[in-house]
Each structure stands twice: as structure tokens, then as C-alpha cells.
Amino acid sequence: MRIEELATGETGRAFAAMQALRAHLDSEAEFVRRVDERQREQGYRIVAVIEEDGSVSAVAGFRVLDTLPFGRMLYVDDLSTLPSARRRGLARALLDWCAEEAVRLGCDELHLDSGVGPQRQDAHRLYLNAGMRISSHHFSREL
């Protein structure tokens, strides 16, 4: 296993792992188009766990933001592992990679939002064990 960033043109390799978290993504082509044509323009990057056979088993999508309340931060938009690859420490390895990248880029903090509910307990345990803390409530409104 190795961790490497996926460049434009390699985005499709992340689709299956990303779909494990973002089940509404039903088209690899639309996923690639959205990431490569819109999100990458906003600084979005994808890092992946690559297995020995070249397949992708876990991914993290992230960007660097500069904000008034938190300063410069690395924000993890997406952190997802294929169900068949869970409980191997892959998500933790990606979080650690993101923290190292944040330091390298001069960030003050590492952030992510996580949904709530019983199905998210394992993820929340991971974040807390990785040294993260619950620092705010996130509010949203559909328009």
C-alpha cells in the first residue's frame, strides 16, 4: 500500500472509493467532470491509498482555505474507504497524510465536517482518536 495524489486525468480511479461515502454519485463520468472541471479550480485535490495491484481502496478529497476564524487550514471535504478495505487503518493513514500536508503548506489547523447518526460512530471515533475535537456545529439550509 502507498499513498499518492491523483492528478487531473486520474480522478476516475477514486470513483469507487468515493462512492462508498457519496452514494448519490451514480456516474463516474459526471464525478470526473465535476472534480476536474469545477472543484480542482477551487483548489480541490485527491489523495488515495493505492494497493499493490494498483486499485484505489481509500481516498481523501481536500483543499486549503484561508478563513478569519481559523486562519489557514486544510479542509477535508471527503474521506472514504471501500467497505471491503475498512478496519485496516487506511482512513487514519490518509488523515495523517493530510495533517503532514497541512504543515508543509503552512496551515494552522486541519478541519472536516462529519454527518451525525449511529452509522457515523466509527468515523467519529477515528477522528477523536486522531486528535481532532468537536469544535462547532455546522448548519445548512437547502435552497
C-alpha positions, 0 to 999 in steps of 0.5 A: 500500500502507498499513498499518492495524489491523483492528478487531473486525468486520474480522478476516475480511479477514486470513483469507487472509493468515493462512492462508498461515502457519496452514494448519490454519485451514480456516474463516474463520468459526471464525478470526473467532470465535476472534480476536474472541471469545477472543484480542482479550480477551487483548489480541490485535490485527491489523495488515495491509498493505492494497493499493490495491484494498483486499485484505489481502496481509500481516498481523501478529497481536500483543499486549503482555505484561508478563513478569519476564524481559523486562519489557514487550514486544510479542509477535508471535504471527503474521506472514504474507504471501500467497505471491503478495505475498512478496519485496516487503518487506511482512513487514519493513514490518509488523515495523517497524510493530510495533517503532514500536508497541512504543515508543509503548506503552512496551515494552522489547523486541519478541519472536516465536517462529519454527518451525525447518526449511529452509522457515523460512530466509527468515523467519529471515533477515528477522528477523536482518536486522531486528535481532532475535537468537536469544535462547532456545529455546522448548519445548512439550509437547502435552497 
